[in-house]
Amino acid sequence: MLKITETVKEGIHFVRPEGTLDYSNKDQLRSLLDKIIEGENEPKIAVDLQVLEYMSSVGWGVLVDYAIKTKEKKGVMILARMNDRIGRLYDLMGIKVRIEHCSEINDVMLHIFR
């Protein structure tokens, strides 16, 4: 099961998926990210992964796809607060080449507005 919340602070969309992200529910995340990207000239998105328990390769694919779409609109997407399991996959799969990560949510502003 996947629950996604979104808050906006200082022009940054904080997206927080909770539970598991896989093939069965990837469209929930896609719909939200589509809405954000279509509604902004230079979208700024922070995906807070602190309470995400599991993410399949399909979930990673969604994030990489939307990081590319965000960059095409001169925006930025950053991942924040990965747990150990998700962080290991991030490193193993080489996702850091496509999407930056920060350990603390407070560091998001520094990464986005540098």
C-alpha positions in Angstrom: 0.0 0.0 0.0 1.2 3.5 -0.8 0.2 6.8 0.7 1.6 10.0 -0.7 1.5 13.4 0.9 2.5 16.7 -0.7 3.3 20.0 0.9 4.7 23.2 -0.6 7.2 25.4 1.2 9.0 28.3 -0.4 8.2 27.1 -3.8 9.5 23.5 -3.2 7.1 20.6 -3.5 7.9 18.1 -0.7 6.6 14.7 -1.8 6.5 12.0 0.9 5.6 8.5 -0.1 4.8 6.1 2.7 4.6 2.3 2.5 5.7 0.4 -0.6 6.3 1.8 -4.1 6.1 -0.8 -6.8 4.4 -1.7 -10.1 1.0 -1.9 -8.6 0.9 1.7 -7.4 3.5 3.6 -9.4 0.8 5.5 -11.2 -0.1 7.3 -7.9 3.4 8.8 -7.8 3.4 9.5 -11.6 0.1 11.4 -11.4 1.3 13.6 -8.6 4.6 14.3 -10.3 2.9 15.1 -13.6 0.7 17.6 -11.8 3.6 19.3 -10.2 5.7 19.4 -13.4 2.9 20.6 -15.6 2.0 23.3 -13.1 5.5 24.9 -12.7 7.9 26.6 -15.1 10.9 25.5 -13.1 9.7 22.8 -10.8 11.5 22.2 -7.5 10.7 18.8 -6.0 12.1 17.1 -2.9 11.1 13.5 -2.5 11.3 12.6 1.2 11.9 8.8 1.5 12.1 8.6 5.3 9.0 6.5 5.7 9.1 4.6 2.5 9.5 0.9 3.5 10.2 -0.6 0.1 10.8 0.6 -3.5 11.0 -1.8 -6.5 13.1 -1.1 -9.6 9.9 0.3 -11.1 9.7 2.9 -8.4 13.3 3.9 -9.1 12.5 4.1 -12.8 9.6 6.5 -12.0 11.9 8.7 -10.0 14.7 8.8 -12.6 12.1 9.5 -15.4 10.7 12.4 -13.5 14.1 13.8 -12.5 14.8 13.9 -16.2 11.5 15.6 -17.0 12.1 18.1 -14.2 15.6 19.0 -15.6 14.1 19.4 -19.1 11.9 22.2 -17.6 15.0 23.8 -15.9 13.9 22.5 -12.5 15.4 20.2 -9.9 14.4 17.0 -8.1 16.3 15.9 -5.0 15.8 12.8 -2.8 16.0 13.2 1.0 16.3 11.1 4.1 16.6 7.6 2.6 16.5 4.7 5.1 19.4 2.2 5.0 17.8 -0.3 2.6 16.7 2.3 0.1 20.0 4.1 0.4 21.9 0.9 -0.4 19.8 0.4 -3.6 20.4 4.0 -4.5 24.2 3.4 -4.3 24.1 0.0 -5.9 21.9 1.0 -8.9 23.9 4.2 -9.6 20.9 6.5 -9.2 23.1 9.3 -7.8 24.3 10.0 -11.4 20.7 11.1 -12.1 19.2 12.3 -8.8 21.0 14.1 -6.0 20.4 13.1 -2.4 20.7 14.8 1.0 20.5 13.2 4.4 18.5 15.8 6.2 15.3 17.6 5.0 16.8 20.9 6.1 19.6 20.5 3.5 17.0 20.4 0.7 17.0 24.2 0.4 20.8 24.4 0.2 20.8 21.8 -2.6 18.0 23.3 -4.6 19.0 27.0 -4.3 22.7 26.7 -4.8 
